[in-house]
Amino acid sequence: MHDILLNRTLRLTVVGTISIVTLISLILCYQALFDGITGSWSDAIGKAIWGTLAGAGALLMIRYRTDLIDT
C-alpha cells in the first residue's frame, strides 16, 4: 500500500512540476509577444529568453520523466 501511494505521489509531483514550468513558459512567451507588439523590445527579449529556457527545461523533463521516477 505504501509503495503504491509513494509511486503515485512521485508521479503527481513530476507531472505537476512539468505542467507548472510549461505554463510559466507560455505566459512569459505571450507577454514577450505583447511587449514586442507595443514596442518595448528590451522587456520582450528578456521575457522571450526566459520563456524559451523554461520551455526547453519542460521539454527535457518530459523526455526524461521516466528517469525522474524510480519504480
N, C-alpha and C positions, 0 to 999 in steps of 0.2 A: 504494500500500500504506500509506503513512504517513497519507494523508488518511482512509482507512477506519479505521485504528487511532485516530487523533485524534478522529474523529467518534463512534465507539463509546465511547471513554473519556469524552468530554464528556457523552454521553447517560447513561452509567452514573453519573457524578458527580451530574448533576442529579436523576436518579431516586432515587439513594441519599440525597441530601440531603432530598428531599421525603419519602421513607419515614421517615427518622430524625426529622424535625420532626413528622410525623404521629404517630409512636409516642410521642414526648415529650408531645404534646398529649393523647393518650389516657391515658397514665399519670398526668399531672397532673389531668385531669378525674376519673378514677376515684379518685385519692387525695382530691380535694376532696369527692367524694360520700361516701366513707367517713369523712372528717373531719367532714362535716356530720351524718352519722348519729350519730357519737359525741358531738356537741355542741361540738366545737372550731371555732367559727364563724370566728374570725379567720384561722386557718390555712386553712380551707376556702375562704374568699373570696379569699385571696391565690393559692391554687393554681388556683382556678377562673378567675381573671382571666388568669394566665399561660398556662393551658391553652387558654383561648379565643383569646388573642393568637397562640399558636403554631399553633392550628388555622386562624386567619384567614391567617396567613403561609403555611401549607401550601396553602391554597386559592388564594391569589394565585400561588404558584409553579406550581401545577397549571394554572391558567388561562393563564399566560404561559410555559409550558415551551418552546414552540416558539421564542419570542423569546430564551430563555436560551441556546439552542444555535444558533450560526451554522453553517449548512450550505452 
